[in-house]
Amino acid sequence: MKGMLGVMDIENVRLQKFLANSGVCSRRSAEKLILEGKISVNGKVITELGFKVNPKLDKVLYNGKKVEVVEKHIYILLNKPIGYVTTVKDQFDRPTVLDLIDNSEFSLLPVGRLDMYTSGALILTNDGDFIYKVTHPKNEIKKTYNATVRGIVSNEDVKKIEHGVKIDDYISGKAEVKILNINQQSNTSKIQITIHEGKNREVRKMCAAIGKDVIALHRTKIENISVKDLKIGEWRYLKKEEIVMLKQK
């Protein structure tokens, strides 16, 4: 059976999957690019999400440049410093997390986000399928944060966060909360929060919902992958077993 662009065989993959696996962007972002008419295949603009391509035969262009097949996927764990934005390029010319990775051989993308004023564990990769899997809410990848907040956190506050608090137009999902330190003199508390969703600024908003403003926020680990042995700004390659663990979630 022949498709529009070539022989339909086991080599054919959905266009968005090919774009993601080539390190162009995440699969969800690839779907957006296709719907916006920014991808062409063999000279024809494609806006169909179910469209399939043969990476060995078809010429796929994004912004006029050919999308090449990625021969090797890499996975990096960064201990992100404060002051860096989690993006590839920034319209305001602020420093990005990619400025910290001295590896120009590969086009890397962040797996999820940490806001500019949050430090800690961030994975970067050129594997779009991996990004899709780790960031999709249904897979419930655990992210653990240490938050220093203004005010004294009570056991009642802990229960509120664990059971879900109102944020914007939704109730926060399940969370695990532990009080790490209470400083009466400075009127601050340090708590550990483990969440499974990771929506925009969710931890900060959860703390605000109990009347506690976040002073400092640090993501200590993703699942059991910790940055405790990395100094701020340092990075390492993920171990094979860590990659397998995240892919099997």
C-alpha positions, 0 to 999 in steps of 0.5 A: 500500500502506498501513501502520499509520500512513499511506501507505507511500511514499518519505517513510517511514523507520524510527523509529530513523532518524527519531529519530536525524535529529531529534537525539533521540539516536544511532541505537543509543540510539534502538533502545534507547529503542524496545525499552524502550517509550519511544517512541509513534507516534500514541498507540501505544507502538512496540517494533518496530525495523523500524517506519516512520513518515512524518515529515510525517503521524505524531506521534512522542512521546518522554517525552511531547514531540513529536519535530520534524523537524530542518530543519538539521544542524550539525557542531561541532569542540570542543577539549575541556578536562579536567574536562568530561564528554562527555554531555548531562546529568550525574547528579552535576551536573558540567560537560558539554561542552555548557556550552562551546557557546554555541549553544542553538538546536540540541540537540547530541549528542557523537560518541563520548566522551572521558573527563573527564580527556582533552582534545582533538578532539570532534565534536558534532552534531544528525545522528544518522545521522552519529553512527552512521556515525562511531562504528561500528567497521566504518568505522574512523575514525582517532583520534590521541592524544598520551599522556604516560606514566610510564616510558620507552617502548621500541621493543619496547613500541611493537611490542606496542601495534601488534600488539595487547595484552590489554585486559579480555577482548579484544585491542586492534585495530591501532594506529600508535605513534610515540615523540615524546619521552623524558625520562630525568630525569623518567622520562616518555615522550610517544607518539602513538597512532592507533587505529581503534576507540575503545572505553572508555578504550582508549588508557589501557588499552593503555598500562597493558598495557605497564606505563605509566600515563598522566599526560596524554592529548590527542586531537589529531585525528579522521582529518585534522581537527585541533584544533591551531588551536583553544585548549582550550575553543574550537570551530568549525563543521566545514568542508563538505569535512570533513563529506563526508570523514567521511560517505564513510568 
